Amino acid sequence: MKPSVKSLTRQTLIYGTGNIISRLVTFLLLPILTHALSPQDYGIITLVYVFLGFMNIIYQYGLEPAFFRFSSEDSKDKIRSFSTAFWMILGTSIILSAVIIGFKSQISLILLGDIKYHALFSLTAGILLFDALAKIPFALLRLEERASVFMAVKLLNVVITLTLNIWLVVIREAGIIGVFQSVFFAAVATYIAVLLFTFSSLKISFSKKLAEKFIKFGSPFIPAGLAAIAMEMIDRYLLLHLKDATMVGIYSAGYKLGIFMLLITTAFNYAWLPFFLKAGKTTEASSVFAKIFTYFSVVALFTWITISFFIPEIIRITIGGYSLIGPSFYSAETIVPIILLGYIFQGYYLNFLPGIYFEKKTGLIPIITISGAAINIILNLILIPKYGITGAAIATLIGYAAMAGTTFLMSRRLFYIPYEWKKISVLFLSAIGAYVITILLGPTVIIKLIGILFFCSALFVFRVLSKQEIKQVFSIFKKD
């Protein structure tokens, strides 16, 4: 394992820990909310989160990747870049939040079919404001590789969100409104904390020239981001209109269980973007990127078979009278393997991005994501009426696979990376083989463990990983 790969692995694990801590709140809230609320109420919460997801893209309008791109180019002037990006997002976020508050009743009626939920959108306006303001300070922490600070602030967010949800939703029985009050106060506290750690870099200065560069580079990420959110979340609204809010709640619970793979892809992305931008467009870097793709595939496919095998047992584990999800949500387990596989292809999409970034062809990203979203939406309309939540999950999987494939084809022309396709093929065949063997022999715990052992053995039998590489993995926290 080359030193640069060690660095990426170390950063990925640190960010992974921070990301696990951050996402842990979603995971820990799952038993709380699915026991305290009905599937219908949980469905309403999910639909508001979909709105948050879409609006987050609008609020950020590609500033984070633009900040990374130009700060990496001009490392001596990070303060100027940071200050410009911060003041840009402050001004636009205040305007957008004011608009949401002004039209909260209309938004509630259009999105949720009832004006009675209008108070939720006042809270979402505040959540969006403080989340957006924290984005650039968090990006600065990543750029400076201050992963420990990043992780600590994420932990603060988890503690506050979880504590307030228990207090407001479980003890005070505040219901849906209590969920979003908790998120709002956590967003405020998180913003204050991350700003304190980066405040020394913030100056009363603004570069119009740099702002224009940010907008030019980042603007393609708006349609791309909206398309990405549409592919991941639009199925909730389609389920609402083609089925009902109860189906949305069950599907969302199953989707949340995909957190096991989402943690991997998100942690990887946090470390991957600054890593490959710093590595640059060199022949040596391309060989490193290829090896990283193989390692990512090993981790992702091992996680896929393990979680897919044991998800029935996992969701039924009971602690203090609470299972991971409420009994009325158990049917969600059927979509988990599909969702996990979809996230693997999302990770592949991220792996294939270097060429597009190096050549500043970010205009290709909207084409890729919009195409994937279009495929996803069309398949949702076809599959949901007949197959319900399973159809929605399959549509998501195919959409992500289409994005990954399209990104690969476009990026390889811009920057060639010698991916180890023979090893990748062995990995997929071994994972599928383990899955099929387990299904055919009967999904007992022993058979499932044998299936996992089969996959792990294939890694060495077919020389996907060497013993030396495994040893080097355990040296990632040693100095390079």
N, C-alpha and C positions, 0 to 999 in steps of 0.2 A: 504494500500500500504506500503510494508516494506521499511525501509530506503534505502536499496540498490537499490530497484526499483525506488525510488524517485531520487536517484543519477543518474541512467541510464536515466531516463526520462528528468531530467534537462540537462544532457549532450547532449542527443539527440536533445532537442529543441534548445540548443545553437549551436550545430553543424548543426542542421537543418537550422537555420537562416543563418549561414555561408555558408552552401551548397546552400540555396536558393539564396543568394547573388551571389555566384559563378555561379550557373546555370542560374541566371537571365540574364546574358549576352546572353546565347543561346536563351532564351525566347524573349528578347528585340530585338535581331538581326533577329528574324523570320519575323516580318513585314518589316523590313528594306531590308533584302536580298530577300524575296519573292516578293517584289514590285520592287526592283532595278534590279534583275536578272531574267532571264528566267528559267523555270523548268529544262531545259537542263544544263545551267550553274550551277544551284543549285545542280543538280545531280553530276556534276564533283567535286564540293566542297565536297559533301558527300563522294564520292569515295576516295578522298585524306584523309579525316578524318578516313575512314576505315583503310587506310594504317597506319595512326598515331596510331590508336587503337591497331593494331597488333604489331607495333614496340615498343609501350610503354611497352608491356609485356616483350619483348626481352631486352629492356634497363634496366628494373627493376629486372628481373630474380628472383623474390620472395624475394628480400632483405627486403621489408617493413614488411611482416608478420614474417620473420625470426628475424628482429630487435626487433619486439614486443615480440616474444616468449622468446628470451634470455635476453632481458633487463628486462622483467617482472620477470624472474627467478633470476636475479642478479641485483637488483635495485641499489646497491651501486656502480656498475661499469657501469652506463649508458654512461658515457663519453667515456670510452674505446670502448663500443659497437657502439656508435654514430660515433666516429672518424673512426673506421674500416669500417663501412658500407658506410660512406661518401666517403672515398678514393677509396673504391672498385668501387662504381658507377661512380666516376669521371673518372677513368682510362678506364673502359669499354665503357662509353658513348662517350668519345672522339674518340675511335677507330671506333665505329659503325657509328657515324656521318660522319667521314672521308670516310667510305665505301659508304655511301648513296650519298654523294656529288660526289664521283668518278664515280658512276654508275647511276647518275640521269637521263640521257637520256634513257638508257635501261629500267629503272624502269617506266618512263613515257610511253614508248611505250608499255610495257607489261600490265600495269595496266589501262591506259587510252586510249590506242590504237592510240596515237599520240605523237610524240617527242616534239611538240610545248609547252607542259606543263612542260618541264624539270626544269624551274626556280622554280616551286612550290616545287620541292623536295630538292632544296638547302635550302629553308626556313624551310621545315619540318625537315631537319637534325638539324637545329638550335633550332627549337621548342622542338624536342625530347631531345636534349642535356640539355637545361635549365629546362624542366619539370622534367627530371630524377634527376637532381642535387637538385631540390627543394623537392623531395619526402621524403628523410630521415629527413631533418629539419622539414617538416610538421609532420612526424611521431613522432618526439621528442616532438613537441608541444602537440600532442594528448596524448602521454604517460604521460606527465606532467600535463595534463588537463588544458592547457592554451588556452581554447577555445576562449576567447575574442581576443587574439592575432591572432589565427588561422583565425577567422572571419574577422578581420581587413585587413589581407593580402589578403584574398579572395576578399574583397571589392575593394582593390586597383587593382587587376587583372580585375575585371568587369569594373571599371571606365575607365581604359586605353584601354581595348579591344573595348568597346562600343564607346568611343570617337574617336579612330582611325578608326573604321569602318565607322562611320558617315563622317569623314573627307575624307578618302581615297575612299570609295565605293560610297557614295552618292554625296559628293561635288566634289571630284576630278575625279569621275567615273573611278577608277582604275580597276574595275571589280574583277575577281577572284583573281588576284595577290594581290590586296589591302586587301582582307579578310585575307590572310595568313601573309602579312606584319604586320597587326594589331596583330595577335596572337603571332607572333615572338617577337615583342617589349614588349607585355604584359608579355610573359614568362620570358624575361630577367629581367624586373622590379620586377616581383613576386619573382624570385630566389634571387635577391639582398636583397629584403625586408625580406624574411623569414630567410636568412642566418644571417642578422644583429641581429635578435632576438634569434638566437641559436649559434652565433659565439663563445660565451664564453665556450661552451661545446665542441668545435672542437679543437683537439690537433694534433700535428704532431706525431701521434702514430698509429701503425697498429699491430693487433694481428693475426698472421697466423692461430693459433688454432681456434680463434673465426671466422675468415673468412671461414674456412673449415666447421664449424658448420652452418654458415649462408647458405653456398652453399648446404650442405646436406639437411637442412630443407627446404630451399626455392626453390631448383631446381624443385620439383614436381609442383610448381606453374606456371612454364613456359608452359608446355603442357596444364595444367588446364586453365591458363589465355588465351592462344591462342584459346583453344576450346570455352571458354566463349565469347571471342570477335567474334569468328566465328559464334556462335549461335546468337549473337546480331546483327552482321553487314554483314555476308557473303551474306545475302539475297540481299544486294544492288548490289553486283557483279552478282549474279544470275539474278536479274531483268534486269541488263544492257544487259546480253547476251541473256536472254529469251524474253525480251521486248525491252526497250531502255532507254537512259539517262533521258528522260522526265519522264518516269514512276518512275525512281529512285528518281528524285527530288520531285515528288508528295508524294511518299511513305515516304521519309525522313522527309518531312514537317509534315505528320501525326504522324510519330514516335516521332518527337520533342514535339508534344503536349502531349505525354506520360510523359513529364517532371513533371507533377503534382504528379504522383506516384513515379517516379524516385527520386524525392527530398526526399520522405519519406524513401524509402529503402536505399538510399545512406547515409542520415543523421543517420539512425538507425545503419548502418554498421560502420560508423565512431566511434560511441560511443560503439557499441556492442562488437567489437573485444577486446579492452583493458578491457572492463567491465567483460566479462566472464572469461578471463584469470586471472584477479585479484581475482575474486570470487572463482575460483578453483573447484575441483571435490569433492563436499560435498553434503550430502543429503539436507541440507538447501538450497544450491545453486540451486539444481535441481527443487525444488518447486518454487523458484523465477523465474527460466528460463521458467517454464510452464506458470506462470502468465503473464510474459512478452509476450509470444507467443499469448496469448489470447488478450492482450491489442493491440498488433501490428495488429492482425486480425480485431479488431473493427475499428481502425483508417484507415486501408487500404481499407476495404470493404465500409466504409462510403464514403471515397474519390472516390472509384470506381463508386458507383451509382450516386453520385453528379455530377462528371465531365462527366460521360457518358450521363446523362440526359441533361446537359446544354452545351455540346460542340458545337452544332450548333449555339447557341446564342453567345457563347464566341468568336468564331473565326470571327464572323461578326460584333463585336463591332468596331465602327469606331472612331478614335481619330485623329484629324488633317488631315483627308482624308485618313488615313491608317487603314485598318482592321488588325487583328492579323496575318493573312496570306493573300497573294494576291489572288484575285478571281480565278485565274487559278489553285490555289492549293486547292480549297474548297472540292473537291471530297475526299480529305485525311481524312475528318471527320469520314468516315465509319469505319476506322480501329482503331480509338482511344480507344473504349471500350475493344477491344481485346488486344491491347498493354498494357493498364492499368492492365488488369487481368494477363497478362504475368509477369509484374513487381511485382505483389503480390506474385506469386510463386517464383520469384527470392528472395523476402524477406523471404519466408519460407525456402528456401535453406540456407540462412544466419542463420536463427534461429536454424537450425538443425546441425550446425557445431561444437558445443562444444566438443562432444565426440571424434571427429576426431583430434581436436587440443590437447585435454588433453592426449590422448594416443600416440601423435606424429605419427599418421597414415596419414600424409599428402600425402602419395603415393596413397591414395584412391581418392583424389580430381581429379587428371587427369582422372581416370577411370570414375568418375561421369560426369565431364564436357565434356569429349570426347564423351561419350555415348549420352549425351543430344545434343551435336553439330551434331553428326551423324544422330540422329533422325530428327533434324531440317533441315539439308541439304537435306536428302531424301524427306521429306515432301515438302520442297520448290520446288524441281525438279518435284514433282507430282502435286502440287497445283498451282504454279505460271502460267503455261501455260493456265490453265482453269479459274482460279479465280483472276489472277493478284495480286494487292497489298493486297487484302483480304486473298488470299491464303498464301502469305508471312507472314502476321500477325498471322494467325492461326498456321502456322508451328512454329513460335517463341513461342507462348503460350504453345503449346504441349511440345516443347523442355524444357522450364523452368519447367513445371509441372513434366516432367520425371526426371529432375535434383533434384527437391525437394523431390520427392518420393524415389528416390534411396538414397539420402543423409540421409533421415529419417531411412530407413531400415538398412543402414550400421552403422549409429551413435548410434542407440538405443542399439546395442549390446555392444558398448564400454562404454556408459554412459547413464543410463536410466533416462529419464525425464518424469514425470507424466503429460503429456499434457491434457488439458481439452477438450477432443474430442467432448463431448456432446455439449458444448458451441460453439465450432468451427462449428459443424454441423448446429446448430441453426442460427449462423451468416450467413453461406452461403445460407441456405434455405430462410432466411429473405431477403437477398440481391437479390437473384434470384426472389423471390416472388414480391418484390418491382419493379424489372425491368419488369417482365412479366405483372404485373398490369398496369404499365405505358404504355406499348406498346399496350395492349388490349383496354384500355380506351381512348387512343389517347394522344400523347405527347404534351399536352398543358402545359403552365407554372404551372397552378394550379394542374393539375394531377401529374406533376413531383414533386411538393412540397409535395403532399399527399404521393407519393411513398417514399420519403425520411423520412417523418414522420412515415410511416409504419415501416420502418427499425429501426428507433430510438426507437419506442415504443416496438418493439420486444425485444430489449436489456434488458428492464426492466420487461416486461411481463414474459419472459422466464429466468429471473435472470442471464443473461450473465454478467451484471454489477449491483452492488448494489449502492444505493444512497451514502453510505459511501465512496465507491471507487471514485465516481464522485467528492465528496467534497475533498478527499485527493489529487486528481489531481491538484486542484487549490492551493495546499500547496507545490508544488514542488520547489518553490524558497525560501521557508523557510529553516532555518537550520535544518539538520537532528538531 
